[in-house]
């Protein structure tokens, strides 16, 4: 204590004891930390139990990602709040700024982790289940670009919180950006081209495309600047600038379906009976398990043409397994087609009922009647109504029925049987599973959407038949087409050529291979070669091949 005399009055100035202030600071800080950590533990433990009970995966993952960053932010905030007790103006202000900078750094890291590990992850899952293509392109661009902007903004705020004057830095940053704008025109052009590819969406990941040079490639990834392609012919990866991808002409071989049309040319004797030649060629192609056509006809001719005698025992065993799996797969597909046709017929009848009932508006009894009709259709797909309470209201949705042997289960049986094909590579079963599980998810999404519109028609009561027609059209074009007339092999006579007094009739044959994405996109070449060899063998046996 120090006494200072001034005339004519006395002023008493007390200098606090630093050790007392330090003790009070430590005691107050310790108490606040205990309370804060206790509240933090109770809140996090309670939220984890609540989120697990709700079965909300995104909430649980967000909680796990936020656990340590929020703990660090809590501790730093408590220290910052208790620091004025020390009554150190000069040193305390720097410590305050340092703590604030640390809080900003932790918050920046937390936000970046939330986006990378939570938001981007679930956006990817949403994009996989969505039938839109733009989100398949947008999510990777956001995943690569947004964390950079987050850390850049965090760095500026970090420096600003330390009291640094950023005016000169902003001016320099603007000047550098202006200069780089000229130097990086190509990169900017590729970035804008990537956005154009996002808007136009001419392809999606996994699509097989034909490049202008004639090579075939698979779309692996569309980045901010480059598109990553897997070139099938050379079995290597290629990186093409987005600007080049946008400007060149590209043929998408995977749309509207992964079936691909192959052509072979056959020289036959000019005196060959065209009817016999056509029959031999078509049946030889139809007998191959991996070509498309009427399933009953394929099963009928498979035993006659798809033979495996006269070769090594190992090759015979392979052909036997190939034939057995092919037959099982065709039978499973036949079951899928039969159930899908039943769903089609039921939806057509349902559309007719909607047209009758919606005249003059739908009453409550009519809505209940339409719901009953529609639920009968969804049972054919393998879906049933599940009702759960959310707060004070009940929410109904369509979910899969267990062990129902309906359409969805039949589709799974089909692609599982397909996965046993001895020609498939190790990753092909996963390709088939991902492709068809995505279609099943889209089927459930669309049927649920129509169910909600029937349950609460409101202003849509005059459009219900249009929505049902849209579902039918989607089943035909995007899920699975059961019409097989267009899949039948086609044979045409082209022209006659003469050489050394021998006339030859040129035939052109076209046929579909089931899925060109399989076998690392080599399936079509293999099937074309096998079909060509078998057709020539059959024609030679009948003395028709020149």
C-alpha positions in Angstrom: 0.0 0.0 0.0 1.3 3.4 -0.9 0.1 6.8 0.5 0.4 9.8 -1.8 -0.1 13.3 -0.4 -1.4 16.1 -2.5 -2.4 19.5 -1.3 -5.0 20.3 -0.2 -6.4 16.8 -0.5 -5.2 13.2 0.1 -5.5 10.5 -2.7 -5.1 6.9 -1.6 -3.9 4.6 -4.5 -3.9 0.9 -3.8 -1.7 -1.4 -5.9 -3.1 -4.9 -6.0 -0.8 -7.7 -5.0 0.1 -9.7 -8.2 0.2 -13.0 -6.3 -3.3 -12.4 -5.0 -4.6 -11.6 -8.5 -2.9 -14.7 -9.9 -4.5 -16.9 -7.2 -7.9 -15.4 -7.8 -7.4 -15.9 -11.6 -6.4 -19.6 -11.2 -9.3 -20.2 -8.7 -11.9 -18.6 -11.0 -10.4 -20.3 -14.1 -10.4 -23.7 -12.4 -14.0 -23.3 -11.3 -15.2 -22.1 -14.7 -13.4 -25.0 -16.4 -15.0 -27.6 -14.1 -18.4 -26.2 -14.7 -17.9 -25.8 -18.5 -16.4 -29.3 -18.9 -19.2 -30.8 -16.8 -21.9 -29.1 -19.0 -19.9 -30.1 -22.1 -19.8 -33.7 -21.0 -23.5 -33.9 -20.1 -24.6 -32.2 -23.4 -22.4 -34.4 -25.6 -23.3 -37.6 -23.8 -27.0 -36.7 -23.9 -26.9 -35.7 -27.6 -25.1 -38.9 -28.5 -27.8 -41.0 -26.8 -30.5 -38.9 -28.4 -29.1 -39.1 -31.9 -28.5 -42.8 -31.7 -32.1 -43.3 -30.6 -33.2 -41.3 -33.6 -30.9 -43.3 -35.8 -29.7 -40.1 -37.4 -26.3 -41.0 -38.9 -25.4 -37.5 -40.0 -26.0 -36.1 -36.5 -23.8 -38.8 -34.9 -21.0 -38.2 -37.4 -21.2 -34.4 -36.9 -21.1 -34.9 -33.1 -18.0 -37.1 -33.4 -16.2 -34.6 -35.7 -17.1 -31.7 -33.4 -16.1 -33.3 -30.1 -12.5 -32.1 -29.9 -12.7 -28.8 -31.7 -15.6 -27.7 -29.5 -13.7 -28.7 -26.4 -10.7 -26.7 -27.5 -13.0 -23.7 -28.3 -14.7 -24.0 -24.9 -11.4 -24.0 -23.0 -9.9 -21.1 -25.0 -13.2 -19.1 -24.5 -13.2 -19.6 -20.7 -9.5 -18.6 -20.5 -10.2 -15.5 -22.6 -13.2 -14.6 -20.4 -11.3 -14.9 -17.1 -8.1 -13.1 -18.3 -9.2 -9.6 -17.3 -8.9 -10.7 -13.6 -5.1 -10.3 -13.9 -5.6 -6.6 -14.7 -2.6 -6.6 -17.1 -3.5 -4.1 -19.8 -0.5 -4.3 -22.1 0.4 -8.0 -21.8 -3.3 -9.0 -21.3 -4.3 -7.3 -24.6 -1.8 -9.4 -26.5 -2.8 -12.6 -24.8 -6.5 -11.7 -25.6 -5.6 -11.3 -29.3 -3.6 -14.5 -29.3 -6.5 -16.4 -27.7 -8.9 -14.9 -30.2 -6.6 -15.9 -33.0 -6.4 -19.5 -31.7 -10.2 -19.6 -31.4 -10.5 -18.5 -35.0 -7.9 -21.1 -36.1 -9.8 -23.9 -34.3 -13.2 -22.7 -35.7 -11.7 -22.7 -39.2 -10.4 -26.2 -38.8 -13.8 -27.4 -37.3 -15.8 -25.9 -40.2 -13.4 -27.4 -42.8 -13.7 -30.8 -41.1 -17.4 -30.6 -40.9 -17.6 -29.9 -44.6 -15.1 -32.6 -45.6 -16.1 -35.4 -43.3 -19.8 -34.7 -42.9 -21.4 -32.5 -45.5 -19.4 -33.6 -48.5 -19.7 -37.3 -47.5 -23.5 -37.1 -47.2 -23.8 -35.0 -50.4 -22.0 -37.9 -52.2 -24.4 -40.4 -50.8 -27.3 -38.1 -51.8 -25.8 -37.8 -55.3 -25.6 -41.6 -55.6 -29.2 -42.0 -54.8 -30.4 -39.0 -56.9 -31.2 -39.6 -60.5 -30.0 -36.1 -61.4 -26.5 -35.9 -63.0 -25.5 -32.4 -62.1 -24.9 -33.3 -58.4 -22.5 -36.0 -59.4 -20.3 -33.3 -60.9 -21.0 -30.5 -58.4 -20.1 -32.4 -55.3 -16.5 -33.2 -56.3 -15.9 -29.6 -57.3 -17.3 -28.3 -54.0 -15.2 -30.9 -52.1 -12.0 -29.7 -53.7 -12.7 -25.9 -53.8 -14.6 -25.0 -50.7 -12.1 -26.1 -48.1 -9.5 -23.9 -49.8 -11.8 -20.9 -49.4 -12.6 -21.8 -45.8 -8.9 -21.9 -44.8 -8.2 -18.8 -46.8 -10.9 -16.8 -45.0 -9.7 -18.3 -41.7 -6.2 -17.2 -42.4 -7.3 -13.6 -43.0 -9.4 -13.5 -39.9 -6.5 -15.0 -37.9 -4.1 -12.3 -39.0 -6.7 -9.6 -38.4 -7.4 -10.8 -34.9 -3.7 -10.3 -34.1 -4.2 -6.6 -34.8 -2.2 -6.6 -38.1 -3.2 -4.1 -40.7 -4.4 -6.0 -43.7 -5.0 -3.1 -46.0 -1.7 -3.5 -47.8 -2.2 -7.2 -47.9 -5.6 -6.8 -49.6 -4.2 -4.4 -52.1 -1.3 -6.8 -52.9 -3.7 -9.7 -53.1 -5.9 -7.7 -55.6 -2.9 -6.8 -57.7 -1.6 -10.4 -57.7 -5.1 -11.6 -58.6 -5.2 -9.1 -61.5 -1.8 -10.3 -62.8 -2.6 -13.9 -62.4 -5.9 -13.4 -64.3 -3.9 -12.9 -67.4 -1.3 -15.6 -66.7 -3.9 -18.3 -65.7 -6.4 -17.8 -68.5 -6.1 -21.4 -69.5 -6.9 -22.6 -65.9 -9.8 -20.2 -65.6 -11.1 -21.4 -68.9 -10.9 -25.0 -67.8 -12.6 -24.1 -64.5 -15.5 -22.4 -66.4 -15.6 -25.3 -68.8 -16.0 -27.6 -65.8 -19.0 -25.5 -64.7 -20.4 -25.8 -68.3 -20.0 -29.6 -68.1 -21.8 -29.4 -64.8 -24.8 -27.5 -66.3 -25.0 -29.6 -69.6 -24.1 -32.9 -67.8 -23.4 -34.8 -71.1 -22.1 -37.8 -69.0 -21.8 -39.0 -65.4 -19.1 -41.0 -63.6 -18.7 -44.5 -64.8 -20.1 -43.7 -68.3 -18.2 -45.2 -71.3 -17.5 -42.6 -74.0 -16.0 -42.7 -77.4 -13.4 -39.9 -78.0 -12.8 -38.1 -81.3 -9.7 -40.2 -82.0 -11.7 -43.4 -81.9 -10.5 -44.6 -78.5 -12.9 -45.7 -75.8 -12.7 -44.4 -72.2 -14.5 -44.4 -68.9 -15.3 -41.2 -67.0 -13.5 -41.5 -63.6 -13.7 -38.0 -62.2 -14.4 -34.4 -63.2 -12.1 -32.0 -61.3 -11.9 -28.3 -61.1 -9.4 -28.1 -64.1 -9.1 -31.7 -65.5 -11.3 -34.6 -66.3 -9.9 -38.0 -65.4 -10.5 -40.7 -68.0 -9.6 -44.4 -68.0 -8.6 -45.4 -71.6 -9.8 -48.9 -72.2 -7.6 -49.7 -75.3 -4.3 -48.7 -73.6 -5.4 -49.6 -70.0 -4.1 -46.4 -68.6 -5.4 -43.1 -67.2 -5.6 -39.9 -69.2 -6.2 -36.3 -67.9 -8.0 -34.0 -70.3 -8.5 -30.3 -69.7 -12.1 -29.4 -69.1 -12.0 -26.8 -71.9 -11.0 -29.6 -74.4 -13.7 -31.9 -73.1 -16.3 -29.2 -73.5 -15.3 -28.2 -77.1 -14.9 -31.7 -78.6 -17.6 -34.1 -79.9 -18.1 -37.0 -77.5 -20.3 -40.1 -78.0 -21.7 -41.5 -74.8 -21.9 -45.3 -75.2 -23.7 -45.8 -71.8 -26.8 -43.9 -72.6 -29.7 -44.6 -72.6 -28.5 -48.0 -71.4 -25.1 -49.9 -71.1 -26.1 -52.2 -74.0 -23.9 -51.7 -77.0 -24.6 -52.5 -80.7 -21.8 -54.5 -82.4 -21.5 -55.1 -86.1 -19.8 -58.0 -87.9 -19.5 -58.6 -91.7 -19.8 -62.0 -93.2 -18.9 -63.1 -96.7 -21.2 -66.0 -97.8 -21.6 -68.0 -101.0 -23.8 -66.2 -103.4 -25.9 -69.3 -104.0 -26.5 -69.7 -100.2 -30.1 -69.9 -99.2 -30.7 -66.5 -97.4 -33.4 -68.1 -95.1 -31.0 -70.8 -93.9 -28.2 -68.3 -93.5 -30.4 -65.8 -91.5 -31.6 -68.6 -89.2 -28.1 -69.9 -88.5 -26.7 -66.5 -87.9 -29.5 -65.3 -85.6 -29.6 -68.5 -83.6 -25.8 -68.6 -83.1 -25.9 -65.1 -81.7 -29.0 -65.7 -79.6 -27.3 -68.8 -78.0 -24.5 -66.7 -76.5 -25.4 -66.0 -72.8 -24.1 -62.4 -73.0 -26.1 -61.1 -76.0 -29.6 -59.6 -75.8 -32.8 -61.1 -77.3 -36.0 -62.8 -76.4 -35.2 -64.9 -73.3 -37.3 -67.9 -74.3 -35.7 -68.1 -77.7 -32.2 -67.8 -76.1 -32.9 -70.6 -73.7 -34.3 -72.7 -76.6 -31.2 -72.4 -78.8 -28.5 -72.4 -76.1 -28.2 -76.2 -75.9 -28.0 -76.5 -79.7 -25.4 -73.9 -80.4 -23.5 -73.1 -77.2 -21.4 -76.3 -77.1 -18.2 -77.2 -75.4 -16.8 -80.4 -76.7 -13.5 -81.2 -78.4 -11.4 -78.8 -76.2 -9.3 -79.2 -73.1 -11.0 -80.4 -69.9 -10.3 -77.0 -68.3 -12.0 -75.1 -71.2 -14.9 -77.5 -71.1 -15.3 -76.9 -67.4 -15.3 -73.1 -68.0 -17.8 -73.4 -70.9 -20.0 -75.7 -68.7 -20.0 -73.1 -65.8 -20.5 -70.3 -68.3 -23.6 -72.0 -69.8 -25.0 -72.9 -66.4 -24.6 -69.4 -65.0 -25.9 -67.9 -68.2 -29.0 -70.1 -68.1 -29.7 -69.3 -64.4 -29.2 -65.6 -65.1 -31.7 -65.7 -68.0 -34.2 -67.4 -65.8 -33.8 -64.8 -63.1 -34.1 -62.0 -65.6 -37.3 -63.7 -67.0 -38.7 -63.6 -63.5 -37.8 -59.9 -63.2 -39.4 -59.1 -66.6 -42.6 -61.0 -65.7 -43.0 -59.1 -62.4 -42.2 -55.8 -64.1 -44.8 -56.4 -66.7 -47.3 -57.1 -63.9 -46.4 -53.8 -62.3 -46.8 -52.0 -65.7 -50.2 -53.5 -66.2 -51.3 -52.6 -62.7 -50.1 -49.0 -63.1 -51.9 -48.7 -66.4 -55.1 -49.8 -64.7 -54.4 -47.4 -61.8 -54.0 -44.5 -64.3 -57.4 -45.4 -65.7 -59.0 -45.4 -62.2 -57.4 -42.0 -61.5 -58.9 -40.6 -64.7 -62.4 -41.7 -63.6 -62.2 -40.7 -59.9 -60.5 -37.3 -60.3 -63.3 -35.8 -62.4 -64.9 -33.0 -60.3 -62.1 -33.3 -57.7 -61.2 -36.1 -55.3 -63.2 -36.7 -52.1 -61.7 -38.3 -49.0 -63.3 -41.7 -49.9 -61.9 -41.6 -53.4 -58.4 -40.7 -52.0 -58.6 -43.7 -49.7 -59.7 -45.9 -52.6 -56.7 -44.7 -54.7 -54.4 -45.3 -51.8 -55.6 -48.9 -51.6 -55.1 -49.5 -55.4 -51.6 -47.9 -55.2 -50.5 -49.9 -52.2 -51.5 -53.1 -54.0 -49.1 -52.1 -56.8 -46.3 -51.2 -54.4 -46.6 -54.7 -52.8 -45.9 -56.1 -56.3 -42.6 -54.2 -56.1 -41.9 -55.5 -52.6 -42.8 -52.3 -50.7 -45.2 -51.7 -47.8 -46.3 -48.8 -45.7 -44.4 -48.0 -42.5 -45.8 -45.4 -40.1 -43.8 -43.7 -37.4 -44.5 -40.9 -35.0 -42.5 -37.7 -35.4 -43.5 -35.3 -32.6 -47.3 -35.0 -32.6 -47.9 -36.3 -36.1 -47.6 -39.6 -37.8 -45.5 -39.9 -41.0 -46.0 -42.8 -43.4 -43.6 -44.0 -46.1 -42.9 -47.0 -48.2 -40.2 -49.4 -47.1 -39.1 -52.8 -48.3 -41.0 -55.9 -47.2 -38.7 -58.6 -45.8 -38.3 -61.8 -47.9 -41.1 -61.0 -50.2 -39.9 -62.5 -53.5 -41.4 -59.6 -55.3 -39.8 -57.3 -57.9 -37.0 -55.8 -55.8 -35.9 -59.2 -54.4 -36.0 -60.6 -57.9 -33.8 -57.9 -59.2 -31.3 -58.6 -56.4 -31.4 -62.4 -57.2 -30.8 -61.5 -60.9 -27.7 -59.4 -60.4 -26.3 -61.7 -57.8 -26.7 -64.6 -60.2 -25.1 -62.4 -62.9 -22.1 -61.8 -60.6 -21.2 -65.5 -60.8 -20.3 -65.2 -64.4 -16.8 -66.7 -64.8 -15.8 -63.9 -67.2 -16.3 -61.1 -64.8 -13.4 -59.4 -63.1 -13.1 -58.9 -59.3 -14.7 -55.5 -59.3 -17.6 -56.4 -61.6 -19.9 -57.8 -58.9 -19.6 -54.4 -57.1 -20.3 -52.6 -60.4 -23.5 -54.6 -60.9 -24.5 -54.2 -57.3 -23.9 -50.4 -57.2 -25.8 -50.0 -60.5 -28.9 -51.9 -59.5 -29.0 -50.8 -55.9 -29.0 -47.2 -57.1 -31.9 -48.0 -59.4 -33.7 -49.7 -56.5 -33.2 -46.6 -54.4 -34.5 -44.4 -57.2 -37.5 -46.8 -57.5 -38.3 -46.4 -53.8 -37.8 -42.6 -54.1 -40.2 -42.3 -57.0 -42.9 -44.6 -55.6 -42.7 -42.7 -52.2 -43.1 -39.4 -54.0 -46.2 -40.6 -55.8 -47.5 -42.1 -52.5 -47.2 -38.8 -50.7 -49.0 -37.0 -53.6 -51.8 -39.5 -53.4 -51.9 -39.3 -49.6 -52.1 -35.5 -49.7 -53.2 -34.5 -53.2 -54.1 -30.8 -52.5 -53.5 -28.9 -55.7 -52.0 -32.0 -57.4 -55.3 -33.9 -57.5 -55.7 -33.2 -61.2 -52.1 -34.3 -61.9 -52.0 -37.7 -60.2 -52.5 -39.5 -63.5 -49.6 -37.5 -65.0 -47.4 -38.5 -62.1 -48.3 -42.1 -62.5 -47.6 -41.9 -66.3 -44.2 -40.4 -65.4 -43.4 -43.4 -63.1 -44.3 -45.8 -65.9 -42.1 -44.0 -68.4 -39.2 -44.0 -65.9 -39.6 -47.7 -65.4 -39.4 -48.2 -69.2 -36.5 -45.9 -69.9 -34.4 -45.7 -66.8 -35.1 -48.9 -64.7 -35.4 -51.8 -67.1 -37.1 -52.2 -70.5 -38.9 -55.5 -70.8 -39.6 -55.2 -74.6 -37.2 -57.4 -76.5 -38.1 -56.9 -80.1 -35.5 -54.2 -80.6 -32.9 -56.5 -79.0 -33.2 -59.3 -81.6 -30.1 -59.6 -83.8 -30.5 -58.0 -87.2 -29.1 -59.4 -90.5 -28.9 -57.5 -93.8 -27.5 -58.4 -97.2 -25.2 -55.6 -98.4 -23.9 -56.3 -101.9 -22.3 -59.0 -104.2 -18.6 -59.0 -105.0 -16.8 -61.1 -107.6 -13.3 -62.3 -107.5 -11.8 -64.9 -109.9 -15.3 -65.8 -111.2 -16.5 -66.5 -107.6 -19.4 -64.4 -106.4 -19.7 -63.6 -102.7 -22.7 -62.1 -100.9 -21.8 -59.7 -98.1 -23.9 -59.8 -95.0 -24.0 -57.3 -92.2 -25.0 -58.5 -88.7 -25.8 -56.3 -85.7 -26.4 -57.5 -82.2 -26.5 -56.1 -78.6 -24.0 -57.1 -75.8 -25.6 -56.9 -72.4 -23.3 -54.5 -70.5 -20.1 -53.0 -72.0 -19.0 -51.6 -68.6 -18.1 -55.1 -67.3 -14.7 -56.8 -67.6 -13.0 -53.4 -67.5 -15.1 -52.5 -70.6 -13.6 -55.4 -72.6 -16.8 -57.5 -72.4 -18.1 -56.3 -75.8 -14.8 -57.2 -77.6 -14.8 -60.7 -76.1 -18.4 -61.4 -76.9 -18.1 -60.0 -80.4 -15.1 -62.3 -81.0 -16.8 -65.4 -79.6 -20.0 -64.7 -81.6 -18.0 -64.1 -84.8 -16.2 -67.4 -84.4 -19.4 -69.4 -83.6 -21.3 -67.9 -86.5 -18.4 -68.8 -88.9 -18.2 -72.3 -87.5 -22.0 -72.9 -88.0 -21.9 -71.5 -91.6 -18.9 -73.6 -92.5 -20.5 -76.7 -91.2 -23.4 -75.9 -93.6 -21.1 -75.0 -96.5 -22.4 -71.4 -96.6 -19.2 -69.5 -95.6 -17.0 -68.2 -98.5 
